């Protein structure tokens, strides 16, 4: 009841082109940080806990989809699309920086032996795969996040803004499915065994969707708070849904 009253009120706010957002930039920065950290730190490690094998980055990367849902629900598809492109640029820069620094010749005093492996080789093991991982991630996230935002926006218009949980979970099922199908083969084919790739793909997809479902109460609170704070609630009835633009 309270949420419906807020929506009716904030739909009378000044036009979006003149609106000054309070928290949009923070959401963009948070998304970029999560994407970069998940790609560089979490994507290359596989963990097993209680017999359950999964990619370690799955514990944090789904937060970018939660933020994507929040951005699309509150600010609309065009501004969510702009954030996705910002995440791409941040990830590409991080990959380029990792590749450049890894390729630089190490100083003799720095490149110590670490018990059978040099410090340079250990550094390369940690960051040498980053360009391939980020390339795979750019393709996968571009397709997955854009699909997630598109489904979220379309479902909002079709439902008249009702049943937020259906939109968040439904869009995640589509977006994370596309992301998972693209990322792991592109990033790890020839590096991991086919069996390991398929295992991690299946378990990570299930975990990502479960994460979204479990975080639904948090999503509701954040969405409600942002709509009230920003004074907007965008419905993408006339939005151009091309993923190749950064216009908001």
LUMFIPA-581323 format. One record per residue (C-alpha): x, y, z negated. Coordinates in Angstrom, 3 decimals. Layout:
! LUMFIPA-581323
X  Y  Z
...
//
This chain:
! LUMFIPA-581323
0.000  0.000  0.000
2.682  2.479  -1.019
4.806  1.670  2.009
1.871  2.293  4.392
1.254  5.717  2.790
4.921  6.625  3.236
4.863  5.539  6.870
1.801  7.662  7.623
3.485  10.650  6.048
6.893  10.342  7.622
5.526  9.776  11.118
4.568  13.466  10.981
8.225  14.518  10.560
9.956  16.895  13.000
11.115  15.491  16.335
14.045  13.076  16.209
16.145  15.250  18.495
16.146  17.968  15.828
16.198  15.699  12.811
19.226  15.715  10.540
19.826  12.257  9.100
21.322  11.835  5.639
22.509  8.227  5.682
22.796  7.162  9.332
26.546  7.853  9.486
27.141  5.783  6.358
25.281  2.840  7.889
27.385  3.168  11.040
30.637  3.207  9.048
29.570  0.195  6.981
28.713  -1.786  10.115
32.093  -1.011  11.692
33.955  -2.079  8.555
32.032  -5.349  8.297
32.579  -6.219  11.972
36.320  -5.480  11.854
36.897  -7.330  8.579
34.809  -10.323  9.611
36.718  -10.607  12.895
40.253  -10.104  11.592
39.978  -11.744  8.166
37.118  -14.201  8.151
36.673  -15.628  11.635
39.837  -17.735  11.817
39.425  -19.752  8.623
37.277  -22.829  8.097
36.330  -23.818  4.547
34.781  -26.932  3.047
32.780  -26.707  -0.164
30.910  -29.724  -1.522
31.378  -31.504  1.803
29.872  -28.591  3.761
32.215  -27.220  6.477
31.725  -23.649  7.660
33.568  -20.599  8.957
34.564  -18.422  6.023
33.460  -15.221  7.759
29.841  -16.376  7.632
29.682  -15.215  4.023
30.067  -11.592  5.084
29.398  -11.190  8.813
25.584  -11.637  8.539
25.541  -8.367  6.611
26.081  -6.629  9.960
22.822  -8.178  11.192
21.034  -7.079  8.044
22.302  -3.553  8.647
21.282  -3.873  12.298
17.751  -4.765  11.225
17.652  -1.814  8.848
18.982  0.571  11.492
16.492  -0.586  14.131
13.564  -0.529  11.722
14.308  2.941  10.352
16.137  4.793  13.141
15.044  2.916  16.275
16.721  0.857  18.965
18.741  3.687  20.540
20.531  4.594  17.318
21.097  0.939  16.433
22.605  0.473  19.909
24.964  3.397  19.265
26.154  1.748  16.042
26.793  -1.532  17.865
28.996  0.249  20.390
30.865  1.963  17.561
31.523  -1.457  16.048
32.863  -2.681  19.400
35.286  0.224  19.648
36.478  -0.261  16.069
37.009  -3.992  16.621
38.853  -3.407  19.911
41.174  -0.889  18.265
41.897  -3.279  15.400
42.670  -6.069  17.875
44.975  -3.846  19.900
46.779  -2.658  16.793
47.206  -6.244  15.543
48.586  -7.407  18.902
50.997  -4.465  19.195
52.379  -4.759  15.666
52.714  -8.544  15.960
54.733  -8.153  19.182
57.136  -5.585  17.706
60.588  -7.055  16.884
61.012  -7.565  13.130
63.844  -6.009  11.166
66.459  -8.492  9.930
66.009  -7.445  6.331
62.259  -7.890  6.492
62.090  -11.191  8.418
62.939  -13.489  5.534
62.560  -17.260  5.377
59.421  -18.278  3.503
60.273  -21.929  3.009
60.355  -23.328  6.525
58.650  -20.435  8.300
59.840  -16.914  8.933
57.934  -13.908  7.711
57.371  -12.866  11.356
55.877  -16.270  12.214
53.637  -16.117  9.158
52.497  -12.651  10.205
51.796  -13.909  13.728
49.774  -16.836  12.362
47.556  -14.399  10.500
47.134  -11.794  13.229
48.362  -13.331  16.487
44.940  -14.781  17.307
43.142  -11.541  16.618
42.892  -10.307  20.258
41.198  -13.520  21.452
38.928  -13.630  18.425
37.909  -10.015  18.850
37.375  -10.447  22.607
35.065  -13.390  21.886
33.413  -11.372  19.152
32.864  -8.371  21.446
31.062  -10.545  23.962
29.107  -12.442  21.304
28.201  -9.470  19.120
27.273  -7.337  22.125
24.827  -9.983  23.292
23.696  -11.038  19.810
23.305  -7.633  18.185
21.625  -6.112  21.227
19.214  -9.055  21.391
18.557  -8.736  17.670
17.761  -5.017  17.969
15.632  -5.533  21.089
13.503  -8.266  19.483
13.213  -6.259  16.260
12.042  -3.113  18.081
9.610  -4.931  20.353
8.075  -6.893  17.488
7.621  -3.694  15.483
5.604  -2.054  18.239
3.594  -5.232  18.874
2.772  -5.683  15.176
2.132  -2.010  14.457
4.895  -2.034  11.873
3.412  -4.889  9.837
5.153  -8.028  8.505
8.722  -6.753  8.335
9.942  -10.179  7.207
8.755  -11.749  10.457
10.721  -9.194  12.457
13.935  -9.513  10.478
13.983  -13.309  10.475
12.662  -13.675  14.025
15.198  -11.252  15.485
17.990  -12.955  13.540
17.029  -16.382  14.884
17.428  -15.035  18.423
20.434  -12.756  17.866
22.477  -15.122  15.733
21.694  -18.001  18.078
23.133  -16.101  21.050
26.077  -14.861  18.977
26.973  -18.338  17.721
26.639  -20.028  21.120
29.047  -17.525  22.659
31.566  -16.795  19.917
32.979  -20.140  18.832
33.646  -21.674  22.265
35.201  -18.420  23.520
37.322  -17.918  20.395
38.449  -21.447  19.556
38.132  -23.747  22.592
41.486  -25.509  22.943
42.486  -24.454  19.430
39.908  -26.342  17.399
38.574  -29.773  18.299
35.208  -29.948  20.054
33.791  -31.730  17.014
34.947  -28.972  14.682
33.573  -26.241  16.963
30.155  -27.916  17.127
30.133  -28.534  13.362
31.016  -24.944  12.506
28.551  -23.585  15.091
25.674  -25.585  13.636
26.436  -24.932  9.984
27.200  -21.245  10.488
23.996  -20.668  12.434
21.902  -22.259  9.699
23.752  -20.292  7.012
23.339  -16.997  8.885
19.591  -17.439  9.253
19.260  -18.536  5.617
21.280  -15.477  4.563
18.824  -13.247  6.397
15.848  -14.955  4.769
17.374  -14.732  1.288
18.213  -11.061  1.745
14.690  -10.164  2.869
13.714  -8.603  -0.502
16.858  -6.444  -0.355
16.062  -5.461  3.234
12.560  -4.387  2.188
13.941  -2.165  -0.572
16.615  -0.577  1.616
14.211  0.031  4.501
11.601  1.584  2.222
14.161  3.802  0.496
15.692  4.989  3.779
12.352  5.756  5.387
11.407  7.925  2.438
14.833  9.581  2.222
15.195  10.245  5.949
11.569  11.147  6.620
11.441  9.084  9.812
10.004  5.781  10.982
10.769  5.239  14.655
8.536  3.207  16.971
10.241  2.395  20.288
7.182  2.830  22.488
8.976  4.849  25.180
12.572  3.760  24.600
14.857  2.802  27.467
16.184  -0.594  26.380
19.365  -0.731  28.422
22.271  -1.971  26.269
24.787  -0.040  28.389
24.111  3.406  26.967
25.341  5.139  23.808
22.724  7.881  23.905
20.586  8.140  20.783
//
